[in-house]
Amino acid sequence: GSLDEGGGCRKLGMSQRTALMSKLALTAKLQLPAHTLRATAAAVPDLASDSITSLQQAGSTEHLSRCLLLKGMFDRLSDEASAPSFYADLETEVRAECAAASTGRVLHVAADRWSNGFIYVKFEQLRDCVSAVARLDGRFFAKQRIRAEHIREADYDRKWPKAKAADATAALL
């Protein structure tokens, strides 16, 4: 007989395939690419959390962090960007959207006024940042496709020293 006999096979959807491949890779102790982790986080949040834990134990998460950079969020030369409350309003909106995308706690949000659309976000937990990157990367905001990517926490804290204070405050709560 053939493997296909007996009706034991079933088709897997994209999220099921992603979850299966992630689980197999972790079982074999293979390093998963960041895009696979993002897809897994979007499809199966519990498995993504397990994947992150396994990768941390294996020491292979150097490309992941609790910090996120959103690119293409605004045009600093636009008329809207010159409004007094533009950046504060944008940071508030991004904080709410990131919290909804990850269901996690956002510690710090900052718009880089001298960039062309960069907003930096720091989460309390790594899994929340992974989930937010998966859900926000490629979405549209103000008619622009945004890019979401992890950045090193040391680089984030160097650029935004107040973010370290947010970390200390969160630790007390």
BELLIN-V417160 format. One line per field, one symbol per residue. ss: DSSP state (~ for helix, > for strand, _ for the rest). burial: I if it has 16 or more other ideal C-beta (glycine too) atoms within 10 Angstrom, else O. A space follows every 50 residues. Layout:
ss->???
burial->???
This chain:
ss->____~~~______~~~~~~~~~~~~~~______~~~~~~~~~~_~~~~~~ ~~~~~~~~________>>>>>________~~~___~~~~~~~~~~~~~~~ ~~___>>>>>>_______>>>>>__~~~~~~~~~~~___>>__>>_>>>> >_~~~~~~~__~~~~~~~~~~~_
burial->OOOOOOOOOOOOOOOOOIIOIIIOIIOOOOOIOOOIIIIIIIIIIOIIII IIOIIOOOOOIOOIIIIIIIIIIIOIOOOOOOOOOIIOOIIOOIIOIIIO IIOIOIIIIIIIOOOOIIIIIIIIOIIIIIIIIIIIIOOOIOOOOIIIOI IOIOOIIOOIOOIIOIIOOOOOO
